[in-house]
Amino acid sequence: MRRIEPERRSLPITVVDLPAPAPAAAHHGHQHDEEAGEGERTLGQPAPCLLFVGDAGISEAEIAREMQFHRAPRPEQARADAARALVVRELLRCEVERLGLDGQVRPAAGEPIEEARIRVLLETQVEDRRPDEADCLRYYEHNRARFHAPDRIRVRHILLAAPADDAAARFKARAEGERLIAELQANPVLFADFALRHSQCPSKDQGGELGWLQRGQTTPEFDRQVFRLRQGLAGFPVESRWGYHVVSVDAIEAGEPLGFEQVREQISDYLELQVRQQELQHYLLALQERYGVRGLQEIEALAA
């Protein structure tokens, strides 16, 4: 398999997951509107159009509709992400039309025709290559620390339940957790007794014992926090959707290293995705040069 050299030219558009749901107007609406001399209207005026792929304009109204699919901390970033997505879809639509691929399109069950067209285009125009054994082994040798069995921890807890929407109850539960932690710091042997008396989890009958846990086995917000704790009694109540937890991490075990044969398929899938992303970037750059894109850099600059 030939090696893919790093990208040497900046690409003013980024790859988006395809196929992706998009309003129908994102594909054709702006062209039909311009042909009819109408266009999207806001308060009786045509929507501004600052973004173009070739001679086809993508209006601000279309970008605004697309923004609902691109959450971001700032509206400028959401607008830039939406604009990039629409540019990519329009580039691909133009290429489908140029190559006359409609005769090859066979939509799968429930697949929109526009998404089917784009799928056929990418299947026929972007090379799909898998890495060979040497590529996978080379990646494994350079990234051995990434490949190990899941870490696990042994945990006990005391659940002080409080509804997520009851601020007063949650404040009370947190205060109670802080009080129990202070007492347990002075007398750790009381943990099982406190669990039996105060916990609202069925584990209270086993002294609050949750056993050995791996990542992903508990509520996500609880999981994220307990796997950051050091061994011993946590110095603060751990919050979850169920309330607050007094937590003791009794043991931590790092996962055993995994051999190459155990992770070869995982590495192959990862490298295949990386190669495909690079090939798709090159392909989109070629389409951009063929059709021309105007206005995207200015939109992206406002999001910087």
C-alpha positions as CSV (number, residue, x, y, z in Angstrom):
1,M,0.0,0.0,0.0
2,R,1.5,3.3,-0.9
3,R,2.0,5.8,1.9
4,I,-0.2,8.9,1.9
5,E,1.9,12.1,2.2
6,P,0.7,14.8,4.6
7,E,-1.6,17.4,3.1
8,R,0.5,20.3,1.8
9,R,-2.2,22.6,0.8
10,S,-4.8,24.0,3.1
11,L,-8.3,22.9,2.3
12,P,-10.9,25.6,3.1
13,I,-13.6,23.0,3.5
14,T,-13.7,20.1,5.9
15,V,-15.0,16.6,5.6
16,V,-18.5,16.1,6.9
17,D,-20.1,12.8,7.7
18,L,-21.9,11.5,4.6
19,P,-24.6,10.8,4.1
20,A,-26.2,13.3,6.5
21,P,-29.7,14.5,6.8
22,A,-30.2,17.9,5.3
23,P,-33.2,20.0,4.2
24,A,-34.1,19.5,0.6
25,A,-33.5,23.2,-0.1
26,A,-29.8,22.7,0.8
27,H,-29.4,20.7,-2.4
28,H,-31.5,22.4,-5.1
29,G,-33.5,25.2,-3.6
30,H,-31.1,28.1,-4.2
31,Q,-30.7,27.2,-7.9
32,H,-34.5,27.0,-8.6
33,D,-35.0,30.2,-6.7
34,E,-32.4,32.1,-8.7
35,E,-33.8,30.7,-12.0
36,A,-37.3,31.9,-11.0
37,G,-35.9,35.3,-9.8
38,E,-37.4,34.8,-6.4
39,G,-35.1,33.4,-3.7
40,E,-35.6,33.0,0.0
41,R,-37.3,36.0,1.5
42,T,-37.1,37.7,4.8
43,L,-39.6,40.5,5.5
44,G,-40.3,40.7,1.8
45,Q,-36.6,41.0,0.8
46,P,-34.5,38.3,-0.8
47,A,-32.2,36.6,1.7
48,P,-28.6,37.8,1.4
49,C,-26.4,35.4,-0.6
50,L,-22.7,35.7,0.2
51,L,-21.6,32.1,-0.5
52,F,-21.2,30.5,-3.9
53,V,-20.2,27.2,-5.5
54,G,-19.5,28.0,-9.1
55,D,-22.4,30.2,-10.1
56,A,-24.9,28.7,-7.7
57,G,-25.5,30.8,-4.6
58,I,-26.2,29.4,-1.1
59,S,-28.3,32.0,0.8
60,E,-28.1,33.0,4.4
61,A,-31.6,31.5,4.9
62,E,-30.3,28.1,3.8
63,I,-27.3,28.4,6.1
64,A,-29.6,29.4,9.0
65,R,-31.7,26.3,8.4
66,E,-28.6,24.1,8.3
67,M,-27.2,25.5,11.5
68,Q,-29.7,23.4,13.6
69,F,-27.6,20.4,12.7
70,H,-24.3,22.0,13.8
71,R,-24.2,22.8,17.5
72,A,-21.4,25.0,18.6
73,P,-20.5,27.3,21.6
74,R,-20.8,30.4,19.3
75,P,-23.3,31.1,16.6
76,E,-20.4,32.2,14.3
77,Q,-18.9,28.7,14.6
78,A,-22.3,27.0,13.9
79,R,-22.7,29.3,10.9
80,A,-19.2,28.4,9.5
81,D,-19.8,24.6,10.1
82,A,-23.2,24.8,8.4
83,A,-21.7,26.8,5.4
84,R,-18.9,24.2,5.0
85,A,-21.5,21.3,5.0
86,L,-23.6,23.0,2.4
87,V,-20.6,23.7,0.2
88,V,-19.4,20.1,0.4
89,R,-22.9,18.8,-0.5
90,E,-23.2,21.3,-3.4
91,L,-19.7,20.3,-4.7
92,L,-20.7,16.6,-4.7
93,R,-24.1,17.3,-6.2
94,C,-22.5,19.2,-9.1
95,E,-20.1,16.3,-9.7
96,V,-22.9,13.7,-9.7
97,E,-24.6,15.8,-12.4
98,R,-21.5,16.3,-14.4
99,L,-20.7,12.5,-14.4
100,G,-24.3,11.6,-15.2
101,L,-24.4,9.0,-12.4
102,D,-28.2,9.0,-11.9
103,G,-28.5,5.7,-13.9
104,Q,-26.3,3.9,-11.4
105,V,-28.2,5.1,-8.3
106,R,-30.2,2.4,-6.5
107,P,-31.4,3.9,-3.2
108,A,-31.4,1.5,-0.2
109,A,-34.6,1.1,1.8
110,G,-35.4,4.5,3.4
111,E,-32.4,6.2,1.8
112,P,-33.1,9.6,0.3
113,I,-32.3,9.9,-3.4
114,E,-29.8,12.8,-2.8
115,E,-27.9,10.7,-0.3
116,A,-27.9,7.7,-2.6
117,R,-26.4,9.9,-5.4
118,I,-23.6,11.1,-3.1
119,R,-22.9,7.5,-1.9
120,V,-22.6,6.2,-5.5
121,L,-20.3,9.1,-6.4
122,L,-17.9,8.4,-3.5
123,E,-18.0,4.7,-4.1
124,T,-17.0,5.2,-7.8
125,Q,-14.6,8.1,-7.4
126,V,-12.8,7.8,-4.1
127,E,-10.4,4.8,-3.9
128,D,-11.2,2.4,-1.0
129,R,-8.0,0.8,0.2
130,R,-7.2,-1.2,3.3
131,P,-3.8,-1.0,5.0
132,D,-1.5,-4.0,4.7
133,E,0.1,-6.0,7.6
134,A,3.3,-3.9,7.6
135,D,1.3,-0.7,8.0
136,C,-0.7,-2.1,10.9
137,L,2.4,-3.6,12.6
138,R,4.3,-0.3,12.2
139,Y,1.4,1.6,13.9
140,Y,1.3,-0.9,16.7
141,E,5.0,-0.6,17.4
142,H,4.8,3.2,17.6
143,N,1.7,3.2,19.8
144,R,2.0,0.2,22.2
145,A,0.9,2.3,25.2
146,R,-2.5,2.7,23.6
147,F,-3.3,-1.0,23.5
148,H,-4.1,-2.6,26.8
149,A,-7.0,-4.3,28.4
150,P,-9.5,-1.9,30.2
151,D,-8.5,-0.4,33.5
152,R,-10.7,-1.3,36.4
153,I,-11.4,-0.1,39.9
154,R,-13.1,-1.6,42.9
155,V,-15.6,0.8,44.4
156,R,-17.9,1.2,47.4
157,H,-20.5,3.9,47.6
158,I,-23.2,5.5,49.6
159,L,-26.0,6.9,47.5
160,L,-27.8,10.0,48.9
161,A,-30.7,10.1,46.4
162,A,-32.2,13.4,45.2
163,P,-34.3,14.2,42.1
164,A,-32.4,16.0,39.4
165,D,-35.0,18.8,39.3
166,D,-35.2,19.3,43.1
167,A,-32.5,21.9,44.0
168,A,-33.3,21.9,47.7
169,A,-33.1,18.1,47.9
170,R,-29.8,18.0,46.0
171,F,-28.3,20.7,48.3
172,K,-29.4,18.7,51.3
173,A,-27.9,15.5,49.8
174,R,-24.6,17.2,49.1
175,A,-24.4,18.6,52.6
176,E,-25.1,15.1,54.0
177,G,-22.4,13.6,51.9
178,E,-19.9,16.1,53.1
179,R,-20.8,15.4,56.7
180,L,-20.4,11.6,56.2
181,I,-17.1,12.1,54.4
182,A,-15.8,14.1,57.4
183,E,-16.8,11.3,59.8
184,L,-15.3,8.6,57.6
185,Q,-12.0,10.4,57.3
186,A,-11.8,10.2,61.1
187,N,-13.1,6.6,61.3
188,P,-13.0,4.7,57.9
189,V,-14.3,1.4,59.4
190,L,-17.8,3.0,59.6
191,F,-18.3,2.9,55.8
192,A,-20.3,-0.3,55.8
193,D,-22.5,0.8,58.7
194,F,-23.1,4.2,57.1
195,A,-24.0,2.5,53.8
196,L,-26.6,0.3,55.5
197,R,-28.1,3.3,57.4
198,H,-27.9,6.1,54.8
199,S,-27.6,4.6,51.2
200,Q,-30.6,4.4,48.9
201,C,-28.9,1.9,46.6
202,P,-29.5,-1.9,46.9
203,S,-25.8,-2.3,47.4
204,K,-26.2,-1.0,51.0
205,D,-26.8,-4.6,52.1
206,Q,-23.3,-5.4,50.9
207,G,-21.7,-2.4,52.6
208,G,-22.1,-0.3,49.5
209,E,-19.9,-2.7,47.4
210,L,-20.2,-2.2,43.7
211,G,-17.4,-4.6,42.9
212,W,-14.9,-4.2,40.0
213,L,-15.9,-1.6,37.4
214,Q,-14.6,-0.9,33.9
215,R,-15.3,2.3,32.0
216,G,-18.7,2.5,30.6
217,Q,-20.4,0.2,33.1
218,T,-22.1,2.9,35.2
219,T,-24.0,6.1,34.6
220,P,-21.7,8.2,32.3
221,E,-21.3,11.2,34.6
222,F,-20.5,8.9,37.6
223,D,-18.2,6.9,35.4
224,R,-16.2,9.9,34.3
225,Q,-15.6,11.1,37.9
226,V,-14.8,7.9,39.7
227,F,-12.2,6.9,37.1
228,R,-10.3,10.1,37.9
229,L,-10.2,9.4,41.6
230,R,-7.1,8.2,43.5
231,Q,-7.3,5.1,45.7
232,G,-9.1,5.7,49.0
233,L,-12.0,7.7,50.2
234,A,-13.0,10.6,47.8
235,G,-12.7,13.9,49.6
236,F,-16.0,15.2,48.0
237,P,-19.4,13.8,47.1
238,V,-19.6,12.6,43.5
239,E,-22.7,14.0,41.8
240,S,-24.8,12.0,39.3
241,R,-28.4,12.1,38.0
242,W,-29.4,10.0,41.0
243,G,-28.1,12.4,43.7
244,Y,-24.7,12.4,45.5
245,H,-22.4,9.5,46.2
246,V,-19.9,9.0,49.0
247,V,-17.2,7.0,47.2
248,S,-14.3,4.8,48.3
249,V,-12.0,3.5,45.6
250,D,-10.5,0.4,47.3
251,A,-8.3,-0.9,44.4
252,I,-7.1,0.2,41.0
253,E,-5.8,-2.2,38.3
254,A,-4.3,-1.1,35.1
255,G,-5.2,-3.2,32.1
256,E,-2.7,-5.7,30.8
257,P,-0.9,-4.9,27.5
258,L,-2.5,-6.4,24.4
259,G,-0.5,-8.2,21.7
260,F,-0.6,-7.3,18.0
261,E,-2.8,-10.1,17.0
262,Q,-5.4,-9.0,19.6
263,V,-5.7,-5.5,18.1
264,R,-4.8,-6.0,14.4
265,E,-8.3,-5.6,13.1
266,Q,-8.9,-2.5,15.3
267,I,-5.7,-0.9,13.9
268,S,-6.6,-1.9,10.4
269,D,-10.1,-0.3,10.7
270,Y,-8.6,2.9,12.2
271,L,-5.9,3.2,9.5
272,E,-8.4,2.5,6.7
273,L,-10.6,5.4,8.0
274,Q,-7.6,7.7,8.1
275,V,-6.6,6.9,4.6
276,R,-10.1,7.3,3.3
277,Q,-10.4,10.7,5.1
278,Q,-7.2,11.8,3.4
279,E,-8.4,10.6,0.0
280,L,-11.7,12.4,0.5
281,Q,-9.9,15.6,1.4
282,H,-7.9,15.4,-1.8
283,Y,-11.0,14.7,-3.8
284,L,-12.9,17.6,-2.3
285,L,-9.9,19.9,-3.0
286,A,-10.0,18.8,-6.6
287,L,-13.8,19.6,-6.8
288,Q,-13.3,23.0,-5.2
289,E,-10.7,23.8,-7.9
290,R,-13.0,22.6,-10.6
291,Y,-16.1,24.5,-9.6
292,G,-14.8,27.3,-7.4
293,V,-16.0,28.4,-4.0
294,R,-16.4,32.0,-3.0
295,G,-17.4,33.5,0.4
296,L,-16.5,30.6,2.7
297,Q,-13.2,32.0,3.8
298,E,-14.9,35.2,5.0
299,I,-17.5,33.2,6.9
300,E,-14.8,31.1,8.5
301,A,-12.8,34.2,9.4
302,L,-15.7,35.5,11.5
303,A,-15.7,32.2,13.5
304,A,-12.0,32.3,14.2
